[in-house]
Amino acid sequence: MEEHALKRAYPRIRSGQGFSYGGSQNWFPDENMRLCGCGIVACADVLLYLSGRGELTREEYLRYVDALRRYFPLIPRRGIDGLRLALGMNILLRRRRLPYRARWCASGQRLWQRIEEMLSGDLPAVISIGPNFPRFWGAETLPLYRRTEEGVYQEAERTKAHFLTVTGLDNQWLRVSTWGRMLYIERRAYERYMRSPSIALLSNLLYLEHQ
């Protein structure tokens, strides 16, 4: 990897002797953030990257995200959807005088092209692994993989109804930041999941375009 990747180091958060790869919703004392705060964390990491802040302590990171939370109102135990994520992101982009506009893309046909455009422009790409639809109570999930030093991909997690951030892309794999870890998603598996058990409106991209 990667044919398309960010040019600079992704934000890392220092805790104890180690560093994370981006932030994690699991660090927050607020139960609603732990359950549903993945979209806020993903947007916070993008804003940190755009501002050039590459390294923070965990305490600094928690304060940073807490200051953003009022722009991304969470429905208890349900979180936030892509449209409201884009709305909050646009408010923050304007306030910070960053020359981008965010929109939630509903067309799955150009998904990879848009992600490639963002990464080539040095922009992290927030995507969602949507809920099952129309059976929101469904239990089908998408696997996420870790990559060993030998280059072998091993399943590490499974998830649904989750936002994460793409930092690299090739013809087979997406490299992502989620839960403070570097993990990978197989492109074909994501495409299948987007068609069923989810839909493109719910499994899609927060697209940033230059203004």
Backbone as a ProteinNet text record, in pm:
[ID]
protein_1_A
[PRIMARY]
MEEHALKRAYPRIRSGQGFSYGGSQNWFPDENMRLCGCGIVACADVLLYLSGRGELTREEYLRYVDALRRYFPLIPRRGIDGLRLALGMNILLRRRRLPYRARWCASGQRLWQRIEEMLSGDLPAVISIGPNFPRFWGAETLPLYRRTEEGVYQEAERTKAHFLTVTGLDNQWLRVSTWGRMLYIERRAYERYMRSPSIALLSNLLYLEHQ
[TERTIARY]
84.9	0	91.3	53.3	-76.9	-64.9	-163.9	-165	-204.3	-289	-332.6	-320.7	-253.4	-233.5	-208	-234.7	-203.3	-53.4	-17.9	123	195.1	120.3	181.6	140.3	206.8	173.6	33.8	-43.2	-177.5	-165.5	-259.8	-250.5	-234.2	-145.3	-125	-138	-195	-225.8	-137.9	-65.9	29	-41.1	-22	-76.5	19.2	76.4	176.4	300.5	342	463.8	437.6	310.6	281.1	199.3	172.9	95.1	-15.9	-129.3	-239.3	-227.8	-311.6	-325.5	-460.3	-461.4	-586.5	-651.5	-773.3	-841.9	-933.7	-992.4	-1082.8	-1198.9	-1318.3	-1435.4	-1433	-1354.8	-1350.9	-1281.6	-1213.6	-1142	-1231.6	-1355.1	-1437.2	-1515.3	-1524.8	-1603.4	-1753.2	-1799.4	-1940.1	-1982.2	-2081.2	-2124.5	-2175.8	-2246.1	-2299.3	-2187.2	-2077.9	-1962.5	-1900.6	-1888.4	-1829.3	-1914.7	-2045.9	-2135.9	-2150.2	-2155.2	-2199.8	-2107.7	-1992	-1910.5	-1810.8	-1821.9	-1722.4	-1719.5	-1835.7	-1838.7	-1770.5	-1790.5	-1725.4	-1574.8	-1530.8	-1387	-1326	-1394.4	-1341.6	-1326.1	-1428.6	-1420.6	-1313	-1299.4	-1195.1	-1057.1	-1035	-905	-877.4	-981	-963.5	-925	-991.9	-960.6	-820.5	-778.7	-641.2	-541.3	-570.3	-480.1	-471.6	-585.2	-586.6	-514.8	-518	-452.7	-305	-257.6	-116.7	-76.5	-174.1	-142.4	-124.2	0.6	29	33.8	59.6	77.4	16.6	-64.7	-127.1	-120	-131.7	-154.1	-301.1	-334.6	-474.3	-560	-508	-584.2	-611.2	-510.7	-530.7	-634.1	-628	-721.6	-865.2	-885.7	-1020.3	-1077	-994.8	-1041.4	-1074.4	-992.7	-1015.5	-1149.9	-1175.6	-1300.7	-1420	-1407	-1518.1	-1560.1	-1463.3	-1495	-1573.2	-1567	-1636.6	-1774.8	-1804	-1923.3	-2053.5	-2059.7	-2186.1	-2222.2	-2124.9	-2153.2	-2201.9	-2192.3	-2231.3	-2323.3	-2448.1	-2537.4	-2568	-2548.1	-2571.4	-2709.9	-2782.4	-2905.5	-2865.2	-2909.5	-2868.5	-2887.9	-2778.9	-2773.9	-2795.1	-2807.8	-2823.5	-2715.1	-2655.9	-2545.4	-2587.2	-2524.2	-2543.4	-2537.4	-2614.4	-2611.2	-2515.4	-2492.7	-2397.1	-2433.6	-2563.1	-2605.8	-2576.7	-2604.5	-2576.1	-2426.2	-2353.5	-2208.3	-2152.3	-2203.1	-2159.4	-2195.3	-2314.5	-2355.7	-2261	-2230.5	-2137.5	-1999.1	-1954.4	-1821.1	-1814	-1918.2	-1916.5	-1910.8	-1980.4	-1972.8	-1829.1	-1764.7	-1628.1	-1527.8	-1546.3	-1456.5	-1463.3	-1584.3	-1598.4	-1535.4	-1562.5	-1510.2	-1358.8	-1299	-1153.2	-1088.8	-1172.7	-1126.1	-1046.2	-1094.6	-1035.5	-1112	-1043	-1107.5	-1172.3	-1260.9	-1325.2	-1474.2	-1549.1	-1691.1	-1717.2	-1796.9	-1827.4	-1968.2	-1984.6	-2118.8	-2122.5	-2240.8	-2260.8	-2303.5	-2221.9	-2247.2	-2338.2	-2447.3	-2544.2	-2523.2	-2433.1	-2409.3	-2292	-2317.4	-2209.3	-2123.2	-2166.8	-2096.7	-1960.2	-1948	-1821.2	-1744.2	-1777.9	-1718.2	-1566.6	-1511.7	-1366.1	-1296.8	-1356.1	-1297.6	-1290	-1396	-1396.7	-1293.3	-1280.7	-1179.8	-1040.4	-1016.3	-886.7	-857.7	-957.8	-940.1	-902.2	-970.1	-940.5	-799.4	-762.6	-629.4	-520.1	-541.8	-444	-430.5	-538.5	-534.9	-494.8	-445.5	-399.8	-513	-629.8	-746.7	-789.8	-793.9	-848.6	-996.7	-1043.9	-1180.6	-1259.8	-1359.5	-1447	-1551.6	-1559.9	-1663.3	-1744.2	-1860.3	-1942.7	-1962.1	-1962.6	-2014.5	-2154.5	-2254.4	-2388.7	-2454	-2568.6	-2646.9	-2712.1	-2758	-2840	-2967.5	-3015.5	-3135.1	-3213.1	-3344.3	-3430.7	-3437.6	-3372.2	-3375.3	-3263.1	-3287.3	-3184.7	-3136.3	-3222.2	-3185.9	-3099.8	-3074.5	-2996.2	-2856.5	-2796.9	-2667.8	-2552.4	-2575.9	-2467.5	-2364.6	-2237.5	-2128.6	-2022.9	-1934	-1823.6	-1692.5	-1608.7	-1480.6	-1376.5	-1294.5	-1178.6	-1055.6	-945.8	-826.5	-706.4	-616.2	-484.9	-384.5	-277.3	-174.8	-49.9	-4.4	113.4	240.6	352.7	481.1	516.1	459.6	484.8	390.9	300	207.8	82.8	53.8	-65.4	-178.4	-298.6	-415.1	-495.1	-513.6	-584.6	-703.7	-819.1	-938.2	-915.3	-947.6	-925	-1053	-1148.2	-1273.5	-1384.7	-1507.6	-1623.9	-1712.1	-1776.1	-1854.9	-1965.4	-2059.9	-2164.2	-2200.6	-2275.4	-2317.5	-2198.6	-2093.6	-1967.5	-1901.3	-1850	-1770.2	-1622	-1541.1	-1396.2	-1330.8	-1199.8	-1129.9	-1032.1	-1044.7	-955.2	-829.5	-713.1	-585.1	-502.8	-546.2	-476.4	-567.1	-538.2	-626	-545.3	-566.1	-515.4	-628.6	-598.3	-704	-778.4	-722.4	-785.7	-824.5	-745.4	-762.3	-777.1	-854.8	-857	-780.4	-687.4	-624.1	-704.5	-743.4	-831.6	-779	-826.2	-804.9	-937.9	-939.5	-1058.5	-1017.5	-1083.3	-1051	-902.3	-840.2	-699.6	-604.7	-653.7	-572.8	-568.6	-463.2	-455.2	-510.7	-621.8	-684	-712.2	-763.5	-784.9	-923.1	-982.8	-1110.2	-1090	-1142.9	-1136	-1241.6	-1199.2	-1290.3	-1412.5	-1392.6	-1505.9	-1604.1	-1552	-1640.8	-1722.8	-1660.3	-1734.2	-1842.8	-1809.9	-1909.3	-2028.5	-2000.2	-2109.6	-2194.2	-2128	-2201.4	-2287.1	-2234.1	-2306.6	-2435.1	-2433.8	-2553.9	-2650.3	-2595.2	-2675.2	-2578.6	-2608.4	-2735	-2762.8	-2670.9	-2693.7	-2735.4	-2734	-2760.7	-2660.5	-2646.5	-2544.3	-2564.7	-2688.4	-2711.8	-2653.8	-2651.3	-2604	-2458.1	-2410	-2269.4	-2203.1	-2141.3	-2093.9	-1983.1	-1966.5	-1847.8	-1883.7	-1808.2	-1811.9	-1708.8	-1755.9	-1669.6	-1631.3	-1501.6	-1450.6	-1400.1	-1450.8	-1402.6	-1348.8	-1245.7	-1181.5	-1272.6	-1279.1	-1362.6	-1276.7
-115.4	0	124.2	230.5	269.2	341.1	325.2	405.3	548.7	563.9	696.7	700.8	803.4	810.9	954.9	982.9	1115	1139.4	1265.3	1301	1321.2	1355.8	1383.5	1278.1	1281.4	1186.4	1215.8	1110.6	1125.2	1158.2	1236.5	1272.5	1149.4	1161.7	1052.6	1108.5	1026.3	1070.1	991.3	1064.4	1002.8	965.2	842.4	795.8	692.8	721.9	631.6	630.7	511.9	498.5	488.8	488	464.4	574	556.4	651.1	575.7	642.4	587.3	635.1	578.9	624	692.7	823.2	896.2	874.9	930.4	924.7	804.8	790.9	680.4	726.9	686.4	719	647.8	540.8	462.1	533.6	646.2	717.4	806.9	829.2	931.3	875.1	952.5	905.8	904.6	986.1	996	869	797.5	673.1	694.7	806.6	831.6	851.1	914.4	928.6	792.8	708.7	576.7	493.4	506.1	428.2	486	619.5	683.6	795	814	930.7	913	803.3	776.3	885.3	940.6	1045.2	1172.9	1209.7	1329.1	1309	1191.8	1162.2	1167.9	1110.3	1112	1254.9	1339.9	1479.6	1556.4	1529	1594.9	1561.3	1436.2	1396.4	1465.8	1478.7	1549.5	1694.8	1760.7	1900.5	1914.6	1821.2	1823.6	1810.2	1719.4	1699.9	1825.9	1887.9	2008.1	2125	2127.9	2236.6	2209.7	2090.1	2058	2015.6	1982.4	1937.8	1786.8	1743.5	1602.2	1518.1	1579.6	1500.5	1572.6	1500.4	1553.7	1449.1	1495.1	1401.1	1360.7	1253.8	1213	1321.8	1386.8	1492.7	1608.5	1647.9	1754.5	1713.4	1589	1541.1	1541.9	1496.4	1494.4	1635.4	1731.4	1870.5	1923.2	1888.5	1933.8	1882.9	1755.5	1697.4	1753.1	1768.4	1822.4	1960.2	2039.5	2173.6	2168.5	2056	2042.4	1980.3	1920.3	1835.3	1911	2039.1	2111.2	2128.6	2110.5	2120.4	1987.6	1882.1	1748.5	1684.3	1730.2	1678	1529.3	1452.8	1309.1	1275.1	1192.6	1135.4	1020.5	1021.4	915.9	776.2	698.6	558.4	540.4	650.3	641	717.3	818.3	888.8	1000.6	1006	1115.6	1058.2	1117.6	1069.3	1153	1109.6	1176.1	1318.7	1346.4	1481.5	1580.5	1542	1631.3	1640.6	1535.2	1540.4	1644.9	1646.1	1744.9	1886.4	1904.2	2036.6	2089.4	2008.2	2051	2078	1993.7	2012.1	2143.9	2178.8	2303.9	2426	2421.2	2532.2	2549.2	2438.4	2446.3	2485.9	2438.9	2478.5	2628.9	2685.3	2830.4	2906.4	2862.4	2933.4	2930.5	2825.7	2813.3	2861	2917.8	2973.4	2871.8	2748.3	2643.8	2638.2	2633.9	2654.4	2529	2465.6	2343.3	2347.5	2267.7	2248.2	2099.1	2061	1920.2	1888.4	1770.6	1724.9	1572.6	1523.6	1380.1	1328	1241	1193.7	1071.3	1077.7	969.1	871.4	898.9	811.1	719.4	589.2	495.4	469.2	510.7	476.9	545.4	664	737.6	740	650.9	653.7	647	547.8	530.4	647.1	697	812.9	933.4	956.3	1070.3	1052.8	931	907.4	927.8	878.3	900.2	1049.3	1125.2	1270.5	1335.3	1296.6	1355.7	1320.6	1193.5	1153.5	1218.3	1227.8	1293.1	1441	1501.5	1640.3	1654.4	1544.4	1542.1	1571.2	1509.9	1524.9	1387.5	1365.6	1239.9	1228.7	1105.9	1083.8	1007.2	1071.4	1005.3	924.2	794.6	710.1	644.6	592.1	520.2	376	287.4	152.8	161.1	171.2	203.6	93.4	124.7	20.9	-71.4	-183.8	-269.6	-192.8	-208.1	-136	-223.6	-232.5	-160.2	-222.8	-336.9	-404.2	-350	-233.1	-168.1	-257.8	-349.9	-439.8	-556.7	-563.3	-673.4	-680.2	-799.6	-823.2	-840.2	-814.1	-831.5	-719.8	-753.4	-659.4	-670.6	-570.9	-569.3	-597.6	-687.8	-715.6	-606.9	-580.9	-493.9	-578	-549.2	-632.4	-553.2	-623.1	-566.4	-627.8	-555.5	-603	-638.3	-761	-804.5	-751.6	-765.7	-721.9	-799.7	-920	-1002.1	-966.7	-867.9	-826.3	-911.3	-989.7	-1074.6	-998.1	-1003.8	-935.2	-1034.8	-1002.2	-1088.2	-1013.5	-1077.7	-1011.6	-972.8	-845	-792.9	-747.9	-696.8	-644.4	-667.5	-654.3	-647.2	-535.1	-458.8	-345.4	-311.5	-231.5	-172.2	-39.6	45.7	176.1	249.5	269.1	321	412.2	527.3	617	591.7	602.1	592.3	675.4	685.6	777.1	701.8	720.6	656.7	741.8	677.6	747.6	694	582.4	525.9	430.5	411.2	330.9	272.1	142.5	82.7	4.3	-82	-150.8	-254	-293.2	-397.6	-350.8	-260.4	-230.4	-80.3	-48.9	84.6	77.8	168.1	182.9	285.5	252.3	340.4	363.3	473.7	502.1	485.1	402.1	384.7	326.8	373.5	330.9	350.3	450.7	477.8	377.6	297.9	192	207.7	154.9	143.7	7.5	8.5	-114.7	-104.6	-212	-217.5	-276.4	-227.6	-277.6	-323.5	-439.3	-487.3	-416	-359.8	-279.5	-358.2	-480.2	-557.7	-589.7	-616.2	-644.5	-520.8	-402.5	-279.3	-257.1	-280.7	-265.2	-357.2	-482.4	-577.1	-531	-486.5	-441.6	-319.7	-229.6	-107.6	-140.9	-247	-287.7	-365.6	-449	-531.9	-591.5	-571.1	-538.5	-389.7	-299.6	-156.6	-97.6	35.4	104.6	217.9	269.5	370.2	500.1	538	661.4	654.1	535.2	517.4	472.1	405.8	364	446.8	556.8	650.6	739	855.6	938.9	1081.6	1136.9	1280.7	1345.4	1402.1	1451.6	1596.8	1623.7	1760.3	1805.8	1920.3	1976.9	2116.4	2152.8	2283.9	2394	2503.2	2618	2731
0	0	0	-55.3	-100.6	-234.1	-318.5	-439.2	-406.5	-306.5	-262.9	-111.4	-57.9	86.7	128.5	255.9	309.7	302.9	288.1	271.2	403.2	508	638.2	740.3	854.6	961	1015.3	1036.5	1092.6	1241.3	1297.3	1439.9	1528.7	1624	1719.2	1860.6	1947.8	2082.7	2179.3	2264.1	2356.7	2487.1	2529.8	2656.3	2713.7	2830.6	2886	2799.6	2759	2678.8	2529.3	2489.8	2349.4	2285.4	2156.3	2076.3	2004.7	1993.3	1915.2	1770.8	1686.5	1547	1537.4	1566.3	1575.8	1711.4	1728	1855.9	1868.4	1986.8	2014.9	2100.7	2065	2145.5	2280	2288.9	2412.2	2527.3	2499.9	2605	2690	2648.5	2712.1	2830.6	2939.9	3055	3026.7	2931.9	2896.1	2820.1	2872.6	2810.9	2668.7	2645.2	2511.9	2410.3	2452.5	2362.5	2333.7	2435.1	2412.6	2317.3	2329.6	2245	2104.5	2094	1969.2	1919.6	1980.1	1947.5	1835.3	1758.7	1654.4	1547.5	1510.9	1408.7	1455.5	1582.2	1636.8	1639.4	1682.6	1687.4	1547.9	1449.2	1312	1261.3	1284.9	1240	1316.4	1445.1	1524.2	1469.6	1433.4	1378.7	1245.4	1162	1034.3	1059.2	1153	1183	1240.4	1324	1374.7	1260.6	1167.5	1053.8	968.6	940.9	857.8	925.7	1058.5	1131.6	1156.6	1121.3	1136.4	1275.9	1361.2	1496.8	1495.7	1498.3	1478.8	1603	1720.2	1841.3	1960.9	2039	2159.1	2269.5	2395	2503.1	2502.2	2572.5	2577.2	2642.3	2746.1	2812.4	2717.3	2639.7	2541.3	2436.5	2396.4	2294.5	2347.2	2469.6	2525.6	2536.1	2576.2	2583.6	2444.6	2347.6	2210.1	2157.8	2175.9	2126.4	2203.2	2334.6	2413.9	2364	2317.6	2267	2135.6	2065.6	1937	1951.1	2063.2	2074	2050.8	2083.2	2064.8	1917	1827.8	1684.2	1625.9	1704.6	1658.8	1763.3	1774.4	1877.8	1856.9	1964.1	1959.1	2013	1941.2	1994.4	2086.5	2211.3	2304.9	2248.1	2250.9	2208.4	2057.6	1984.2	1838.1	1762.5	1825.3	1763	1669.5	1553.5	1458.5	1317.6	1226.5	1088.5	1004.3	880.2	793.4	758.8	740.3	704.1	815.8	940.3	1052.3	1079.9	1047.9	1059.3	962.7	838.8	740	783.8	842.7	888.7	995.1	1095.8	1199.6	1144.7	1052.8	994.1	917.7	843.7	767.7	859.3	972.6	1067.7	1116.9	1151.3	1203.6	1096.1	974.2	865.4	841.5	846.6	828.6	945.5	1065.8	1182.7	1188.6	1136.5	1138.2	1008.8	922	794.4	713.5	713.6	631.2	498.9	386.4	255.2	197.8	277.1	232.1	264.5	190.4	216.3	227.2	326.6	349.2	300.6	242.4	208.8	219.3	253.8	263.9	128.1	68.9	-67.4	-63.5	-137.3	-138.1	-253.1	-344.9	-459.4	-430.8	-431.3	-406.8	-528.8	-647.8	-771	-782.6	-725.1	-736.1	-604.9	-513.2	-379.6	-383.8	-455.5	-455.9	-524.3	-631.6	-699.5	-605.9	-529.3	-437.4	-325.9	-274.7	-171.4	-228.3	-349.6	-413.7	-429.8	-472.7	-488.1	-356.2	-248.3	-118.6	-72.7	-80.1	-34.6	-119.6	-250.5	-338	-304.2	-253.1	-207.5	-62.1	-1.6	137.9	235.5	210.9	297.1	348	480	531.5	495.4	474.4	428.5	534	593.1	690	615.1	644.2	585.6	697.4	659.7	756.3	711.7	809.2	792.5	851	765.4	810.1	891.7	951.3	1017.5	915.5	960.7	874.5	839.7	714	669.8	571.8	586.6	681.2	818.9	837.4	968.1	1055.5	1116.1	1197	1310.5	1352.5	1461.6	1413.5	1282.1	1226.9	1285.5	1280.9	1346.1	1247.4	1117.8	1019.7	1033.2	1026.6	1050	940.3	935.3	839.1	912.4	861.4	928.1	902.1	1003.1	993.1	1025.9	958.2	968.2	1019.4	1084.2	1113.6	1017.6	990.5	897.7	976.8	966.8	1040.1	973.6	1043.1	987.4	861.6	847.5	727.8	613.1	636.4	531.8	521.7	625.6	627.5	696.3	637.7	694.1	777.9	904.5	998.1	1054.9	1059.1	1112.6	1258	1290	1424.8	1492.3	1416.1	1470.3	1368.8	1416.1	1327.8	1380	1287.6	1334.8	1235.4	1282.5	1200.4	1265.1	1192.2	1243.4	1305.1	1225.6	1278.9	1175.9	1223.1	1139.5	1165.5	1059.9	1072.8	962.9	966.2	876.1	787.5	656	558.8	543.4	557.7	541.9	426.4	366.4	252.3	176.7	48.1	-38	-153.1	-177.4	-301.1	-365.3	-463.1	-535.9	-451.8	-338.9	-257.7	-118.1	-58.1	83.3	109.3	214	272.5	404.2	424.7	556.2	633.5	756.6	832.3	973.2	1031.5	1173.3	1244.8	1349.1	1431.3	1565.6	1671.4	1808.4	1840.1	1777.4	1801.8	1739.6	1644	1582.8	1431.5	1370.7	1225.2	1186.1	1111.9	1066.5	916.8	858.8	714.3	683.7	574.9	525.1	381.4	348.8	211.1	127.5	15.8	-66.2	-111.9	-160.5	-211.4	-99	19.4	132.6	167.8	160.3	188	82.7	-43.6	-150.5	-128.2	-91.9	-66	51.6	156.9	275.1	242.6	160.7	124.1	47.6	-30.5	-105	-17.3	69.9	161.1	263.7	389.3	454.8	474.7	432.8	447.9	313.6	301.1	174.8	159.9	37	7.9	85.6	112	186.4	325.8	385.1	522.5	529.1	425.8	418.3	308.9	346.7	246	300.5	240.2	258.1	295.9	391.3	418.6	325.9	217.3	110.3	135.2	139.7	152	16.6	-28.9	-154.1	-129.2	-203.9	-187.9	-241.1	-167.1	-206.1	-264.5
[MASK]
+++++++++++++++++++++++++++++++++++++++++++++++++++++++++++++++++++++++++++++++++++++++++++++++++++++++++++++++++++++++++++++++++++++++++++++++++++++++++++++++++++++++++++++++++++++++++++++++++++++++++++++++++++

